[in-house]
Amino acid sequence: MLGISEGRLFEELEYEEITMVTADFRYPVVSGGDSKAGKRINNYYRHIAKTLMRKAQNELLPAAVEEFHYASESGFPFRPFETVMKYDVTNNTADILSLYYDVYEYTGGAHGITKRFGDTWRSLTGWFLELADFFPRGTNYKRLLIDNAAEIAAKQIEEGTHSYFENYRKLLRKYFSSTKFYIHSGGITIFYDQYAIAPGYEGTPVFEYSSEISAYA
């Protein structure tokens, strides 16, 4: 098991002493275990946070300033832009570290957009594990996970707890990605991008597949 603390990059980007963009990126920092593995993992997330900050400075700030001028000239209120990164560690054992992180962006309008990313690592080496690594060789894991997701979605629709587009079964196949997953104590969770298979108010659709977790890689 690795120690997990939190790193953070935060900045309020201003124009004429008015906040245009709030940029707040929180990311995991690991300790313990092999130093090379920890360095590899930490460099990865630090790089993501720095890349997001550069985007905020070089892309979102100019766009926000433009929006600010437009709102001022039109007599509309200006709502500052926002970009946020948050993470959640879902599995941290001696062998496997798994987590997801969400990147939220608000650039005007009624709602922002959240994009989720999932990462699963060999704790001892600092190398990624792939979804196929959690199934015996030759398993059609894609079909297995999509069928499981379709069954869960159908039940949720029947119970009235979630909404999906009418052709959600087709969309589950179309937008399935073997990179969109994370591991937890009860099995594997796959997820889909916001708006991919369901209305935006559903957020990031997730589907848990119950299984004993062991990596076959």
Secondary structure, DSSP 8 states (H G I E B T S, - for coil): --EEEEEEEEEEEEETTEEEEEEEEEEEEEESS-HHHHHHHHHHHHHHHHHHHHHIIIIIHHHHHHHHHHHHHHT-----EEEEEEEEEEEE-SSEEEEEEEEEEE-SSS--EEEEEEEEEETTT--B--GGGGS-TT--HHHHHHHHHHHHHHHHHHHTS----TTHHHHHHHT--TTSEEEETTEEEEE--TTTSS-GGG-S-EEEEE-------
